[in-house]
Amino acid sequence: MITPNKKEQRFIDAYFECVRFTEDSIRTKFCEVWEREQTIECLAFMVYAECYLSDDAIEQAGHDFWLSRNGHGTGFWDRDSSYYGDHIRDWLQRKAEQFGESDALYEEIDADHWQRLRADYPAIERRV
């Protein structure tokens, strides 16, 4: 079991806060497997980025990782140099995009979301 350090946990918490904000959903309980996968991806991103992130920018970086990887039209590239230097900002943006997009999955998946998943991943079978 991996236990995130304090800086990593702040990043992870901010990431999931941003997911909830952008999804604008009343559902708050994520699918356990999806949440674990996202935590692992946050930690993997932090392996590359942690040394470039100040303690003051760590929460913003958690938000920007979700926004950047999913093409929300804002993210690392959209911040001024008070968060990240220009060179670092562009590098963080490219690194986030390499992780690819992610759809939030909830404990209870609605029928429309399930159909979109099936279109992307035809091998997924729904358990009833």
C-alpha positions in Angstrom: 0.0 0.0 0.0 1.3 3.4 -0.9 0.7 6.3 1.5 0.9 9.7 -0.2 3.0 12.3 1.6 1.3 15.6 2.7 2.1 17.4 -0.6 0.9 14.5 -2.7 -2.3 14.3 -0.6 -3.0 18.0 -1.1 -2.6 17.5 -4.8 -4.9 14.5 -4.9 -7.6 16.2 -2.8 -7.5 19.3 -5.1 -7.7 17.0 -8.2 -10.9 15.3 -6.9 -12.4 18.7 -5.9 -11.9 19.9 -9.4 -13.5 16.7 -10.8 -16.6 17.3 -8.7 -16.7 20.9 -9.8 -16.4 20.3 -13.5 -18.8 17.3 -13.5 -21.4 19.5 -11.8 -23.1 16.4 -10.4 -25.1 15.6 -7.3 -23.4 12.2 -7.2 -20.5 12.4 -4.9 -19.5 8.7 -4.5 -17.0 7.8 -7.1 -16.5 4.2 -8.3 -13.9 2.8 -6.0 -11.8 1.3 -8.8 -11.9 4.6 -10.8 -11.0 6.6 -7.7 -8.0 4.3 -7.0 -6.9 4.6 -10.7 -7.1 8.4 -10.6 -5.1 8.4 -7.3 -2.4 6.3 -8.9 -2.3 8.6 -11.9 -2.0 11.6 -9.7 0.9 10.0 -7.9 2.5 9.1 -11.2 2.2 12.7 -12.4 3.7 13.9 -9.1 6.8 11.7 -9.8 7.5 14.0 -12.7 6.2 17.3 -11.4 6.7 17.5 -7.7 10.1 19.1 -7.8 8.7 21.9 -10.0 5.7 22.7 -7.8 6.0 25.1 -4.9 3.9 24.4 -1.8 1.9 27.5 -2.6 0.8 26.1 -6.0 0.2 22.5 -5.1 -3.6 22.8 -4.9 -3.8 24.7 -8.2 -1.6 22.0 -9.8 -4.1 19.4 -8.7 -6.9 21.3 -10.4 -4.8 22.0 -13.4 -3.9 18.3 -13.9 -7.6 17.4 -14.2 -8.4 20.4 -16.4 -5.3 20.0 -18.7 -5.6 16.2 -19.2 -9.3 16.6 -20.2 -9.0 19.6 -22.5 -11.3 21.9 -20.4 -9.9 25.0 -22.1 -7.8 26.0 -19.1 -5.1 24.4 -17.0 -1.4 24.6 -16.7 -1.0 26.6 -19.9 -3.5 29.2 -18.8 -1.8 30.2 -15.5 0.5 33.2 -15.1 4.1 32.9 -13.9 3.0 33.4 -10.2 2.0 29.7 -10.2 4.6 28.2 -12.6 7.4 29.6 -14.7 6.7 29.8 -18.4 9.0 26.9 -19.3 7.6 24.7 -16.4 4.0 25.6 -17.2 4.3 24.4 -20.8 6.1 21.2 -19.7 3.5 20.5 -17.1 0.7 21.0 -19.7 2.4 18.5 -22.2 3.0 16.0 -19.4 -0.7 16.2 -18.2 -1.9 15.7 -21.8 0.2 12.5 -22.1 -2.0 10.9 -19.4 -5.0 11.2 -21.7 -8.6 12.1 -20.9 -10.6 10.4 -18.1 -14.3 10.2 -17.6 -15.5 10.4 -14.0 -17.1 7.1 -12.9 -19.5 7.0 -10.0 -20.7 4.2 -7.8 -24.0 4.2 -9.7 -23.6 4.8 -13.4 -26.5 6.3 -15.2 -27.7 4.7 -18.4 -26.4 7.4 -20.7 -23.0 7.3 -19.2 -23.0 3.5 -19.5 -23.7 3.7 -23.2 -20.8 6.2 -23.7 -18.5 3.8 -21.9 -19.7 0.9 -24.0 -19.0 2.9 -27.1 -15.4 3.5 -26.0 -14.8 0.1 -24.4 -17.0 -2.5 -26.0 -15.6 -5.3 -23.8 -17.1 -3.8 -20.6 -20.0 -5.7 -19.4 -22.4 -4.1 -16.9 -23.1 -6.0 -13.7 -26.7 -5.9 -12.6 
